[in-house]
Amino acid sequence: MAVTISAAMVGALKAKTGAGLMDCKKALVEANGDEAAAIVLLREKGLAVAAKKQDRIAADGLVAILSEGDTVAMVEVNSETDFVAKNETFVEFVQGVLRTILSEKPATLEALNACKFDGTEFTVEETVKDKTYTINEKISIRRFCVVNGLTSTYIHGKGVTGVIVKFEADDAAKNNPGFAEFAKNIALQIGAYPTPYLDRESVPASVLEEERKIVEEQIKNDPKNASKPAAVIEKMAVGKLGKFYEQNCLLDMDYVKDDSMTVGKYVEATAKQFGGSIKVVGFERYEKGEGIEKREDDLGAEVAKMLAK
């Protein structure tokens, strides 16, 4: 008597083997619902491959953004190669992840992995394993964020960099026909010039103190300052911190389209032009693969290894 193969049975087998959903179902049908026998079948066919890829480095991929009303989600999904990142199956998977984030509103990556993937009975974690098998590369969701409110977004280089900027603005400003272009200019600025902090108040005291010490040491090492008292050197160091703010705080940076003013001055000038008030309250910036150490392949060694077999 044939056993009815349920989605739960398929999901359980997939979770254990990392094989594709359809392959799991076929194996269970062939094994008449016997999971142990189905696992043997999958292994014999060489389909239990996803687990073997987990030690690989996935530093490519793409960053993507999706909006729904006043809510915007951004995610970074990694693959091993740029070739796969351009694959339609991979791109659609990333969009599915974004739809899942917007509908399920998970607070953490762990919670996201436990969510049902958009339009399916399988979890995000199970679907990631499925894509690892079907695409034949390690696939991993690295990070995501959700921003609510008045925003502008920017994607550079078909998923190389993603930006979400959040604003506070009164009706006179946000209803002005030029507001969208202004907001996009701020997003472009952040995309072009990565900066860790919004403004001076956002810089942690510990970071500022460390920078002040570095500047002080630089001043002390200058022979011209050898005879100056410590109090004077300290004041000089505080004065030189302006350069640090210009390089690390968005509102203190030169505005990319007009370096005669800072980004902060551009915001002020635009608000005045619109006859209202505008404030940049925060931003998120993802760059694919940032901070991931990429493996350097030695082609000669790989060829020698193959010939030695």
ChimeraX commands (.cxc) that place a marker at each C-alpha (Angstrom):
marker #1 position 0.00,0.00,0.00 radius 0.5
marker #1 position 1.44,3.36,-1.05 radius 0.5
marker #1 position 2.14,5.85,1.73 radius 0.5
marker #1 position 0.99,9.46,1.28 radius 0.5
marker #1 position 4.07,11.71,1.27 radius 0.5
marker #1 position 3.37,14.89,3.26 radius 0.5
marker #1 position 5.17,18.23,3.13 radius 0.5
marker #1 position 6.35,17.63,6.70 radius 0.5
marker #1 position 8.02,14.37,5.67 radius 0.5
marker #1 position 9.71,16.08,2.73 radius 0.5
marker #1 position 10.84,18.97,4.95 radius 0.5
marker #1 position 12.26,16.64,7.60 radius 0.5
marker #1 position 14.25,14.69,5.00 radius 0.5
marker #1 position 15.49,17.87,3.38 radius 0.5
marker #1 position 16.63,19.25,6.75 radius 0.5
marker #1 position 18.70,16.11,7.36 radius 0.5
marker #1 position 20.27,15.78,3.92 radius 0.5
marker #1 position 20.39,19.25,2.37 radius 0.5
marker #1 position 19.06,17.78,-0.89 radius 0.5
marker #1 position 16.48,19.55,-3.07 radius 0.5
marker #1 position 12.79,19.44,-2.22 radius 0.5
marker #1 position 11.80,17.54,-5.36 radius 0.5
marker #1 position 14.67,15.07,-4.91 radius 0.5
marker #1 position 13.55,14.43,-1.32 radius 0.5
marker #1 position 9.98,13.84,-2.41 radius 0.5
marker #1 position 11.05,11.45,-5.20 radius 0.5
marker #1 position 13.26,9.52,-2.77 radius 0.5
marker #1 position 10.42,9.20,-0.24 radius 0.5
marker #1 position 8.02,8.04,-2.93 radius 0.5
marker #1 position 10.56,5.44,-4.10 radius 0.5
marker #1 position 11.16,4.35,-0.49 radius 0.5
marker #1 position 7.40,4.29,0.23 radius 0.5
marker #1 position 7.78,6.83,3.04 radius 0.5
marker #1 position 10.72,5.14,4.80 radius 0.5
marker #1 position 12.99,8.06,5.74 radius 0.5
marker #1 position 16.08,5.92,6.42 radius 0.5
marker #1 position 15.75,4.23,3.04 radius 0.5
marker #1 position 15.17,7.59,1.35 radius 0.5
marker #1 position 18.39,8.95,2.90 radius 0.5
marker #1 position 20.30,5.96,1.50 radius 0.5
marker #1 position 18.80,6.61,-1.93 radius 0.5
marker #1 position 19.78,10.28,-1.82 radius 0.5
marker #1 position 23.33,9.47,-0.75 radius 0.5
marker #1 position 23.66,6.88,-3.49 radius 0.5
marker #1 position 22.59,9.48,-6.03 radius 0.5
marker #1 position 25.02,12.04,-4.63 radius 0.5
marker #1 position 22.34,14.57,-3.74 radius 0.5
marker #1 position 23.15,15.15,-0.07 radius 0.5
marker #1 position 25.65,17.87,-0.91 radius 0.5
marker #1 position 24.61,21.05,0.91 radius 0.5
marker #1 position 26.22,20.14,4.22 radius 0.5
marker #1 position 29.56,19.58,2.49 radius 0.5
marker #1 position 29.56,23.18,1.25 radius 0.5
marker #1 position 29.26,24.83,4.66 radius 0.5
marker #1 position 33.02,25.26,5.08 radius 0.5
marker #1 position 33.28,27.14,1.79 radius 0.5
marker #1 position 33.63,30.92,1.73 radius 0.5
marker #1 position 30.65,32.84,0.35 radius 0.5
marker #1 position 31.85,36.43,-0.05 radius 0.5
marker #1 position 30.03,37.42,-3.21 radius 0.5
marker #1 position 26.27,37.69,-3.74 radius 0.5
marker #1 position 24.17,40.81,-3.65 radius 0.5
marker #1 position 22.47,43.43,-1.52 radius 0.5
marker #1 position 18.80,44.07,-2.29 radius 0.5
marker #1 position 16.01,46.35,-1.05 radius 0.5
marker #1 position 12.23,46.04,-1.09 radius 0.5
marker #1 position 9.61,48.56,0.06 radius 0.5
marker #1 position 6.04,48.08,1.21 radius 0.5
marker #1 position 4.23,51.26,2.20 radius 0.5
marker #1 position 6.35,53.10,4.77 radius 0.5
marker #1 position 8.44,50.02,5.53 radius 0.5
marker #1 position 11.72,49.19,3.78 radius 0.5
marker #1 position 13.77,46.00,4.13 radius 0.5
marker #1 position 17.37,45.45,3.04 radius 0.5
marker #1 position 19.23,42.15,2.99 radius 0.5
marker #1 position 22.67,40.82,2.06 radius 0.5
marker #1 position 22.68,37.28,0.69 radius 0.5
marker #1 position 26.04,35.74,-0.12 radius 0.5
marker #1 position 27.12,33.26,-2.77 radius 0.5
marker #1 position 30.56,31.96,-3.68 radius 0.5
marker #1 position 30.80,33.64,-7.09 radius 0.5
marker #1 position 29.58,36.71,-8.92 radius 0.5
marker #1 position 28.29,34.42,-11.68 radius 0.5
marker #1 position 25.73,32.86,-9.32 radius 0.5
marker #1 position 24.79,36.30,-7.94 radius 0.5
marker #1 position 23.51,37.16,-11.43 radius 0.5
marker #1 position 21.55,33.93,-11.76 radius 0.5
marker #1 position 17.77,34.51,-12.05 radius 0.5
marker #1 position 17.03,31.73,-9.56 radius 0.5
marker #1 position 19.33,33.36,-7.00 radius 0.5
marker #1 position 17.92,36.86,-7.62 radius 0.5
marker #1 position 14.34,35.61,-7.18 radius 0.5
marker #1 position 15.36,33.78,-4.00 radius 0.5
marker #1 position 16.72,37.05,-2.57 radius 0.5
marker #1 position 13.45,38.80,-3.43 radius 0.5
marker #1 position 11.61,35.99,-1.65 radius 0.5
marker #1 position 13.74,36.56,1.43 radius 0.5
marker #1 position 12.80,40.25,1.36 radius 0.5
marker #1 position 9.10,39.43,0.99 radius 0.5
marker #1 position 9.40,37.07,3.94 radius 0.5
marker #1 position 11.07,39.76,6.06 radius 0.5
marker #1 position 8.35,42.31,5.26 radius 0.5
marker #1 position 5.50,39.89,5.95 radius 0.5
marker #1 position 6.88,38.05,8.99 radius 0.5
marker #1 position 8.85,40.93,10.56 radius 0.5
marker #1 position 11.52,38.79,12.28 radius 0.5
marker #1 position 13.73,40.57,14.81 radius 0.5
marker #1 position 16.88,38.48,14.32 radius 0.5
marker #1 position 18.58,36.34,11.70 radius 0.5
marker #1 position 17.77,33.27,13.78 radius 0.5
marker #1 position 14.08,34.24,13.78 radius 0.5
marker #1 position 14.18,34.82,10.02 radius 0.5
marker #1 position 15.62,31.36,9.42 radius 0.5
marker #1 position 12.72,29.87,11.38 radius 0.5
marker #1 position 10.06,31.75,9.34 radius 0.5
marker #1 position 8.11,30.07,6.55 radius 0.5
marker #1 position 9.65,31.18,3.27 radius 0.5
marker #1 position 7.32,33.36,1.22 radius 0.5
marker #1 position 4.64,31.29,-0.49 radius 0.5
marker #1 position 5.91,27.90,0.74 radius 0.5
marker #1 position 5.51,25.44,3.61 radius 0.5
marker #1 position 9.25,25.32,4.19 radius 0.5
marker #1 position 11.35,27.48,6.49 radius 0.5
marker #1 position 13.87,30.01,5.27 radius 0.5
marker #1 position 16.67,27.80,6.60 radius 0.5
marker #1 position 15.35,24.81,4.66 radius 0.5
marker #1 position 15.00,26.93,1.53 radius 0.5
marker #1 position 18.60,28.18,1.85 radius 0.5
marker #1 position 19.78,24.57,1.93 radius 0.5
marker #1 position 17.62,23.81,-1.09 radius 0.5
marker #1 position 19.18,26.69,-3.04 radius 0.5
marker #1 position 22.65,25.55,-1.99 radius 0.5
marker #1 position 21.88,22.21,-3.58 radius 0.5
marker #1 position 20.10,23.42,-6.73 radius 0.5
marker #1 position 22.54,26.29,-7.44 radius 0.5
marker #1 position 25.54,24.16,-6.40 radius 0.5
marker #1 position 27.19,26.87,-4.33 radius 0.5
marker #1 position 27.11,27.77,-0.67 radius 0.5
marker #1 position 24.30,30.29,-0.14 radius 0.5
marker #1 position 23.91,32.22,3.11 radius 0.5
marker #1 position 21.81,35.09,4.42 radius 0.5
marker #1 position 24.29,37.31,6.22 radius 0.5
marker #1 position 22.23,40.22,7.58 radius 0.5
marker #1 position 19.09,42.26,7.14 radius 0.5
marker #1 position 17.43,45.39,8.49 radius 0.5
marker #1 position 13.97,46.95,8.44 radius 0.5
marker #1 position 13.37,50.71,8.52 radius 0.5
marker #1 position 9.99,52.38,9.04 radius 0.5
marker #1 position 9.06,55.95,8.19 radius 0.5
marker #1 position 10.14,58.55,5.65 radius 0.5
marker #1 position 13.03,57.03,3.70 radius 0.5
marker #1 position 15.06,57.08,0.52 radius 0.5
marker #1 position 16.94,54.09,-0.88 radius 0.5
marker #1 position 19.77,53.44,-3.31 radius 0.5
marker #1 position 21.28,50.32,-4.85 radius 0.5
marker #1 position 24.65,50.66,-6.56 radius 0.5
marker #1 position 26.13,48.32,-9.16 radius 0.5
marker #1 position 23.19,45.89,-9.33 radius 0.5
marker #1 position 23.55,44.87,-5.71 radius 0.5
marker #1 position 27.11,45.78,-4.75 radius 0.5
marker #1 position 26.02,48.41,-2.21 radius 0.5
marker #1 position 22.65,49.20,-0.65 radius 0.5
marker #1 position 21.57,52.27,1.32 radius 0.5
marker #1 position 18.48,53.23,3.33 radius 0.5
marker #1 position 18.29,56.76,4.74 radius 0.5
marker #1 position 15.63,57.84,7.24 radius 0.5
marker #1 position 14.38,61.42,7.50 radius 0.5
marker #1 position 12.11,63.52,9.66 radius 0.5
marker #1 position 10.41,66.35,7.76 radius 0.5
marker #1 position 7.33,68.51,8.09 radius 0.5
marker #1 position 4.60,68.62,5.43 radius 0.5
marker #1 position 6.04,71.70,3.73 radius 0.5
marker #1 position 9.31,69.87,3.10 radius 0.5
marker #1 position 8.24,66.30,2.36 radius 0.5
marker #1 position 5.40,67.40,0.09 radius 0.5
marker #1 position 7.70,69.61,-1.96 radius 0.5
marker #1 position 8.22,68.23,-5.50 radius 0.5
marker #1 position 11.98,68.45,-4.98 radius 0.5
marker #1 position 12.10,66.37,-1.79 radius 0.5
marker #1 position 12.50,63.01,-3.56 radius 0.5
marker #1 position 15.54,64.25,-5.50 radius 0.5
marker #1 position 17.04,65.77,-2.34 radius 0.5
marker #1 position 16.54,62.51,-0.41 radius 0.5
marker #1 position 18.06,60.48,-3.26 radius 0.5
marker #1 position 21.11,62.78,-3.23 radius 0.5
marker #1 position 21.69,61.96,0.44 radius 0.5
marker #1 position 21.39,58.23,-0.29 radius 0.5
marker #1 position 23.86,58.60,-3.20 radius 0.5
marker #1 position 26.29,60.41,-0.87 radius 0.5
marker #1 position 26.22,57.54,1.61 radius 0.5
marker #1 position 26.62,54.99,-1.17 radius 0.5
marker #1 position 29.63,56.80,-2.66 radius 0.5
marker #1 position 31.40,57.69,0.59 radius 0.5
marker #1 position 31.05,55.12,3.38 radius 0.5
marker #1 position 31.01,56.73,6.79 radius 0.5
marker #1 position 30.41,55.07,10.16 radius 0.5
marker #1 position 28.53,57.88,11.94 radius 0.5
marker #1 position 25.65,60.24,11.24 radius 0.5
marker #1 position 26.98,63.25,13.18 radius 0.5
marker #1 position 29.41,64.25,15.93 radius 0.5
marker #1 position 26.99,63.23,18.67 radius 0.5
marker #1 position 26.88,59.70,17.22 radius 0.5
marker #1 position 30.60,59.06,17.73 radius 0.5
marker #1 position 31.15,56.91,20.85 radius 0.5
marker #1 position 33.20,58.61,23.57 radius 0.5
marker #1 position 35.70,55.72,23.53 radius 0.5
marker #1 position 36.34,56.17,19.79 radius 0.5
marker #1 position 36.77,59.90,20.18 radius 0.5
marker #1 position 39.18,59.48,23.10 radius 0.5
marker #1 position 41.29,56.99,21.15 radius 0.5
marker #1 position 41.43,59.36,18.17 radius 0.5
marker #1 position 42.39,62.27,20.45 radius 0.5
marker #1 position 45.30,60.24,21.87 radius 0.5
marker #1 position 46.53,59.39,18.38 radius 0.5
marker #1 position 46.41,63.05,17.33 radius 0.5
marker #1 position 48.21,64.10,20.53 radius 0.5
marker #1 position 51.02,61.64,19.85 radius 0.5
marker #1 position 51.37,62.94,16.31 radius 0.5
marker #1 position 51.65,66.50,17.63 radius 0.5
marker #1 position 54.21,65.50,20.29 radius 0.5
marker #1 position 56.34,63.70,17.69 radius 0.5
marker #1 position 56.67,66.92,15.69 radius 0.5
marker #1 position 59.97,68.58,16.77 radius 0.5
marker #1 position 58.34,72.02,16.44 radius 0.5
marker #1 position 56.06,71.19,19.36 radius 0.5
marker #1 position 58.73,69.79,21.70 radius 0.5
marker #1 position 58.71,72.76,24.05 radius 0.5
marker #1 position 54.94,73.24,24.18 radius 0.5
marker #1 position 53.17,72.42,27.46 radius 0.5
marker #1 position 50.73,69.49,27.70 radius 0.5
marker #1 position 47.70,71.78,28.00 radius 0.5
marker #1 position 48.55,73.47,24.70 radius 0.5
marker #1 position 49.10,70.15,22.94 radius 0.5
marker #1 position 45.73,68.93,24.25 radius 0.5
marker #1 position 43.99,72.00,22.81 radius 0.5
marker #1 position 45.77,71.49,19.49 radius 0.5
marker #1 position 44.57,67.87,19.45 radius 0.5
marker #1 position 40.96,68.91,20.04 radius 0.5
marker #1 position 41.25,71.38,17.15 radius 0.5
marker #1 position 42.59,68.69,14.82 radius 0.5
marker #1 position 39.67,66.39,15.57 radius 0.5
marker #1 position 37.71,68.38,13.00 radius 0.5
marker #1 position 39.43,66.33,10.28 radius 0.5
marker #1 position 38.24,63.14,11.95 radius 0.5
marker #1 position 34.64,64.39,11.93 radius 0.5
marker #1 position 34.90,65.36,8.25 radius 0.5
marker #1 position 36.01,61.86,7.32 radius 0.5
marker #1 position 33.75,59.86,9.64 radius 0.5
marker #1 position 30.51,61.80,10.14 radius 0.5
marker #1 position 27.99,62.11,7.31 radius 0.5
marker #1 position 26.77,65.62,8.13 radius 0.5
marker #1 position 30.36,66.93,8.41 radius 0.5
marker #1 position 31.47,65.50,5.05 radius 0.5
marker #1 position 31.78,67.61,1.92 radius 0.5
marker #1 position 28.62,67.30,-0.15 radius 0.5
marker #1 position 29.48,65.20,-3.21 radius 0.5
marker #1 position 27.68,67.46,-5.72 radius 0.5
marker #1 position 28.98,70.73,-4.27 radius 0.5
marker #1 position 32.11,70.56,-2.12 radius 0.5
marker #1 position 31.72,74.20,-1.10 radius 0.5
marker #1 position 29.28,72.97,1.56 radius 0.5
marker #1 position 28.96,70.04,3.93 radius 0.5
marker #1 position 26.11,67.54,3.78 radius 0.5
marker #1 position 24.68,69.18,6.90 radius 0.5
marker #1 position 24.67,72.59,5.21 radius 0.5
marker #1 position 23.04,71.06,2.14 radius 0.5
marker #1 position 20.23,69.71,4.33 radius 0.5
marker #1 position 19.79,73.13,5.97 radius 0.5
marker #1 position 19.79,74.97,2.64 radius 0.5
marker #1 position 17.23,72.56,1.15 radius 0.5
marker #1 position 14.92,72.87,4.15 radius 0.5
marker #1 position 15.08,76.66,3.86 radius 0.5
marker #1 position 14.39,76.47,0.12 radius 0.5
marker #1 position 11.34,74.28,0.75 radius 0.5
marker #1 position 10.13,76.51,3.56 radius 0.5
marker #1 position 10.07,73.66,6.05 radius 0.5
marker #1 position 12.24,71.49,8.29 radius 0.5
marker #1 position 14.30,68.40,7.39 radius 0.5
marker #1 position 16.44,66.18,9.58 radius 0.5
marker #1 position 18.50,63.12,8.64 radius 0.5
marker #1 position 17.92,60.78,11.59 radius 0.5
marker #1 position 19.81,57.67,10.53 radius 0.5
marker #1 position 20.99,55.37,7.75 radius 0.5
marker #1 position 21.90,51.78,6.94 radius 0.5
marker #1 position 24.60,50.92,4.43 radius 0.5
marker #1 position 25.48,47.37,3.30 radius 0.5
marker #1 position 28.33,46.50,0.98 radius 0.5
marker #1 position 28.38,42.92,-0.20 radius 0.5
marker #1 position 31.17,40.82,1.26 radius 0.5
marker #1 position 32.61,43.60,3.42 radius 0.5
marker #1 position 34.68,42.12,6.22 radius 0.5
marker #1 position 34.60,38.59,4.78 radius 0.5
marker #1 position 38.06,37.20,4.10 radius 0.5
marker #1 position 38.05,35.83,0.59 radius 0.5
marker #1 position 39.90,32.63,-0.20 radius 0.5
marker #1 position 42.79,33.04,-2.62 radius 0.5
marker #1 position 42.80,30.06,-4.96 radius 0.5
marker #1 position 46.15,28.74,-6.20 radius 0.5
marker #1 position 45.35,27.53,-9.72 radius 0.5
marker #1 position 48.73,25.83,-10.14 radius 0.5
marker #1 position 48.30,23.88,-6.92 radius 0.5
marker #1 position 44.77,22.86,-7.89 radius 0.5
marker #1 position 45.94,21.54,-11.28 radius 0.5
marker #1 position 48.84,19.64,-9.68 radius 0.5
marker #1 position 46.43,18.11,-7.17 radius 0.5
marker #1 position 44.12,16.96,-9.96 radius 0.5
marker #1 position 46.99,15.43,-11.98 radius 0.5
marker #1 position 48.22,13.55,-8.95 radius 0.5
marker #1 position 44.94,11.63,-8.61 radius 0.5
marker link #1:1,2 radius 0.2
marker link #1:2,3 radius 0.2
marker link #1:3,4 radius 0.2
marker link #1:4,5 radius 0.2
marker link #1:5,6 radius 0.2
marker link #1:6,7 radius 0.2
marker link #1:7,8 radius 0.2
marker link #1:8,9 radius 0.2
marker link #1:9,10 radius 0.2
marker link #1:10,11 radius 0.2
marker link #1:11,12 radius 0.2
marker link #1:12,13 radius 0.2
marker link #1:13,14 radius 0.2
marker link #1:14,15 radius 0.2
marker link #1:15,16 radius 0.2
marker link #1:16,17 radius 0.2
marker link #1:17,18 radius 0.2
marker link #1:18,19 radius 0.2
marker link #1:19,20 radius 0.2
marker link #1:20,21 radius 0.2
marker link #1:21,22 radius 0.2
marker link #1:22,23 radius 0.2
marker link #1:23,24 radius 0.2
marker link #1:24,25 radius 0.2
marker link #1:25,26 radius 0.2
marker link #1:26,27 radius 0.2
marker link #1:27,28 radius 0.2
marker link #1:28,29 radius 0.2
marker link #1:29,30 radius 0.2
marker link #1:30,31 radius 0.2
marker link #1:31,32 radius 0.2
marker link #1:32,33 radius 0.2
marker link #1:33,34 radius 0.2
marker link #1:34,35 radius 0.2
marker link #1:35,36 radius 0.2
marker link #1:36,37 radius 0.2
marker link #1:37,38 radius 0.2
marker link #1:38,39 radius 0.2
marker link #1:39,40 radius 0.2
marker link #1:40,41 radius 0.2
marker link #1:41,42 radius 0.2
marker link #1:42,43 radius 0.2
marker link #1:43,44 radius 0.2
marker link #1:44,45 radius 0.2
marker link #1:45,46 radius 0.2
marker link #1:46,47 radius 0.2
marker link #1:47,48 radius 0.2
marker link #1:48,49 radius 0.2
marker link #1:49,50 radius 0.2
marker link #1:50,51 radius 0.2
marker link #1:51,52 radius 0.2
marker link #1:52,53 radius 0.2
marker link #1:53,54 radius 0.2
marker link #1:54,55 radius 0.2
marker link #1:55,56 radius 0.2
marker link #1:56,57 radius 0.2
marker link #1:57,58 radius 0.2
marker link #1:58,59 radius 0.2
marker link #1:59,60 radius 0.2
marker link #1:60,61 radius 0.2
marker link #1:61,62 radius 0.2
marker link #1:62,63 radius 0.2
marker link #1:63,64 radius 0.2
marker link #1:64,65 radius 0.2
marker link #1:65,66 radius 0.2
marker link #1:66,67 radius 0.2
marker link #1:67,68 radius 0.2
marker link #1:68,69 radius 0.2
marker link #1:69,70 radius 0.2
marker link #1:70,71 radius 0.2
marker link #1:71,72 radius 0.2
marker link #1:72,73 radius 0.2
marker link #1:73,74 radius 0.2
marker link #1:74,75 radius 0.2
marker link #1:75,76 radius 0.2
marker link #1:76,77 radius 0.2
marker link #1:77,78 radius 0.2
marker link #1:78,79 radius 0.2
marker link #1:79,80 radius 0.2
marker link #1:80,81 radius 0.2
marker link #1:81,82 radius 0.2
marker link #1:82,83 radius 0.2
marker link #1:83,84 radius 0.2
marker link #1:84,85 radius 0.2
marker link #1:85,86 radius 0.2
marker link #1:86,87 radius 0.2
marker link #1:87,88 radius 0.2
marker link #1:88,89 radius 0.2
marker link #1:89,90 radius 0.2
marker link #1:90,91 radius 0.2
marker link #1:91,92 radius 0.2
marker link #1:92,93 radius 0.2
marker link #1:93,94 radius 0.2
marker link #1:94,95 radius 0.2
marker link #1:95,96 radius 0.2
marker link #1:96,97 radius 0.2
marker link #1:97,98 radius 0.2
marker link #1:98,99 radius 0.2
marker link #1:99,100 radius 0.2
marker link #1:100,101 radius 0.2
marker link #1:101,102 radius 0.2
marker link #1:102,103 radius 0.2
marker link #1:103,104 radius 0.2
marker link #1:104,105 radius 0.2
marker link #1:105,106 radius 0.2
marker link #1:106,107 radius 0.2
marker link #1:107,108 radius 0.2
marker link #1:108,109 radius 0.2
marker link #1:109,110 radius 0.2
marker link #1:110,111 radius 0.2
marker link #1:111,112 radius 0.2
marker link #1:112,113 radius 0.2
marker link #1:113,114 radius 0.2
marker link #1:114,115 radius 0.2
marker link #1:115,116 radius 0.2
marker link #1:116,117 radius 0.2
marker link #1:117,118 radius 0.2
marker link #1:118,119 radius 0.2
marker link #1:119,120 radius 0.2
marker link #1:120,121 radius 0.2
marker link #1:121,122 radius 0.2
marker link #1:122,123 radius 0.2
marker link #1:123,124 radius 0.2
marker link #1:124,125 radius 0.2
marker link #1:125,126 radius 0.2
marker link #1:126,127 radius 0.2
marker link #1:127,128 radius 0.2
marker link #1:128,129 radius 0.2
marker link #1:129,130 radius 0.2
marker link #1:130,131 radius 0.2
marker link #1:131,132 radius 0.2
marker link #1:132,133 radius 0.2
marker link #1:133,134 radius 0.2
marker link #1:134,135 radius 0.2
marker link #1:135,136 radius 0.2
marker link #1:136,137 radius 0.2
marker link #1:137,138 radius 0.2
marker link #1:138,139 radius 0.2
marker link #1:139,140 radius 0.2
marker link #1:140,141 radius 0.2
marker link #1:141,142 radius 0.2
marker link #1:142,143 radius 0.2
marker link #1:143,144 radius 0.2
marker link #1:144,145 radius 0.2
marker link #1:145,146 radius 0.2
marker link #1:146,147 radius 0.2
marker link #1:147,148 radius 0.2
marker link #1:148,149 radius 0.2
marker link #1:149,150 radius 0.2
marker link #1:150,151 radius 0.2
marker link #1:151,152 radius 0.2
marker link #1:152,153 radius 0.2
marker link #1:153,154 radius 0.2
marker link #1:154,155 radius 0.2
marker link #1:155,156 radius 0.2
marker link #1:156,157 radius 0.2
marker link #1:157,158 radius 0.2
marker link #1:158,159 radius 0.2
marker link #1:159,160 radius 0.2
marker link #1:160,161 radius 0.2
marker link #1:161,162 radius 0.2
marker link #1:162,163 radius 0.2
marker link #1:163,164 radius 0.2
marker link #1:164,165 radius 0.2
marker link #1:165,166 radius 0.2
marker link #1:166,167 radius 0.2
marker link #1:167,168 radius 0.2
marker link #1:168,169 radius 0.2
marker link #1:169,170 radius 0.2
marker link #1:170,171 radius 0.2
marker link #1:171,172 radius 0.2
marker link #1:172,173 radius 0.2
marker link #1:173,174 radius 0.2
marker link #1:174,175 radius 0.2
marker link #1:175,176 radius 0.2
marker link #1:176,177 radius 0.2
marker link #1:177,178 radius 0.2
marker link #1:178,179 radius 0.2
marker link #1:179,180 radius 0.2
marker link #1:180,181 radius 0.2
marker link #1:181,182 radius 0.2
marker link #1:182,183 radius 0.2
marker link #1:183,184 radius 0.2
marker link #1:184,185 radius 0.2
marker link #1:185,186 radius 0.2
marker link #1:186,187 radius 0.2
marker link #1:187,188 radius 0.2
marker link #1:188,189 radius 0.2
marker link #1:189,190 radius 0.2
marker link #1:190,191 radius 0.2
marker link #1:191,192 radius 0.2
marker link #1:192,193 radius 0.2
marker link #1:193,194 radius 0.2
marker link #1:194,195 radius 0.2
marker link #1:195,196 radius 0.2
marker link #1:196,197 radius 0.2
marker link #1:197,198 radius 0.2
marker link #1:198,199 radius 0.2
marker link #1:199,200 radius 0.2
marker link #1:200,201 radius 0.2
marker link #1:201,202 radius 0.2
marker link #1:202,203 radius 0.2
marker link #1:203,204 radius 0.2
marker link #1:204,205 radius 0.2
marker link #1:205,206 radius 0.2
marker link #1:206,207 radius 0.2
marker link #1:207,208 radius 0.2
marker link #1:208,209 radius 0.2
marker link #1:209,210 radius 0.2
marker link #1:210,211 radius 0.2
marker link #1:211,212 radius 0.2
marker link #1:212,213 radius 0.2
marker link #1:213,214 radius 0.2
marker link #1:214,215 radius 0.2
marker link #1:215,216 radius 0.2
marker link #1:216,217 radius 0.2
marker link #1:217,218 radius 0.2
marker link #1:218,219 radius 0.2
marker link #1:219,220 radius 0.2
marker link #1:220,221 radius 0.2
marker link #1:221,222 radius 0.2
marker link #1:222,223 radius 0.2
marker link #1:223,224 radius 0.2
marker link #1:224,225 radius 0.2
marker link #1:225,226 radius 0.2
marker link #1:226,227 radius 0.2
marker link #1:227,228 radius 0.2
marker link #1:228,229 radius 0.2
marker link #1:229,230 radius 0.2
marker link #1:230,231 radius 0.2
marker link #1:231,232 radius 0.2
marker link #1:232,233 radius 0.2
marker link #1:233,234 radius 0.2
marker link #1:234,235 radius 0.2
marker link #1:235,236 radius 0.2
marker link #1:236,237 radius 0.2
marker link #1:237,238 radius 0.2
marker link #1:238,239 radius 0.2
marker link #1:239,240 radius 0.2
marker link #1:240,241 radius 0.2
marker link #1:241,242 radius 0.2
marker link #1:242,243 radius 0.2
marker link #1:243,244 radius 0.2
marker link #1:244,245 radius 0.2
marker link #1:245,246 radius 0.2
marker link #1:246,247 radius 0.2
marker link #1:247,248 radius 0.2
marker link #1:248,249 radius 0.2
marker link #1:249,250 radius 0.2
marker link #1:250,251 radius 0.2
marker link #1:251,252 radius 0.2
marker link #1:252,253 radius 0.2
marker link #1:253,254 radius 0.2
marker link #1:254,255 radius 0.2
marker link #1:255,256 radius 0.2
marker link #1:256,257 radius 0.2
marker link #1:257,258 radius 0.2
marker link #1:258,259 radius 0.2
marker link #1:259,260 radius 0.2
marker link #1:260,261 radius 0.2
marker link #1:261,262 radius 0.2
marker link #1:262,263 radius 0.2
marker link #1:263,264 radius 0.2
marker link #1:264,265 radius 0.2
marker link #1:265,266 radius 0.2
marker link #1:266,267 radius 0.2
marker link #1:267,268 radius 0.2
marker link #1:268,269 radius 0.2
marker link #1:269,270 radius 0.2
marker link #1:270,271 radius 0.2
marker link #1:271,272 radius 0.2
marker link #1:272,273 radius 0.2
marker link #1:273,274 radius 0.2
marker link #1:274,275 radius 0.2
marker link #1:275,276 radius 0.2
marker link #1:276,277 radius 0.2
marker link #1:277,278 radius 0.2
marker link #1:278,279 radius 0.2
marker link #1:279,280 radius 0.2
marker link #1:280,281 radius 0.2
marker link #1:281,282 radius 0.2
marker link #1:282,283 radius 0.2
marker link #1:283,284 radius 0.2
marker link #1:284,285 radius 0.2
marker link #1:285,286 radius 0.2
marker link #1:286,287 radius 0.2
marker link #1:287,288 radius 0.2
marker link #1:288,289 radius 0.2
marker link #1:289,290 radius 0.2
marker link #1:290,291 radius 0.2
marker link #1:291,292 radius 0.2
marker link #1:292,293 radius 0.2
marker link #1:293,294 radius 0.2
marker link #1:294,295 radius 0.2
marker link #1:295,296 radius 0.2
marker link #1:296,297 radius 0.2
marker link #1:297,298 radius 0.2
marker link #1:298,299 radius 0.2
marker link #1:299,300 radius 0.2
marker link #1:300,301 radius 0.2
marker link #1:301,302 radius 0.2
marker link #1:302,303 radius 0.2
marker link #1:303,304 radius 0.2
marker link #1:304,305 radius 0.2
marker link #1:305,306 radius 0.2
marker link #1:306,307 radius 0.2
marker link #1:307,308 radius 0.2
marker link #1:308,309 radius 0.2
view
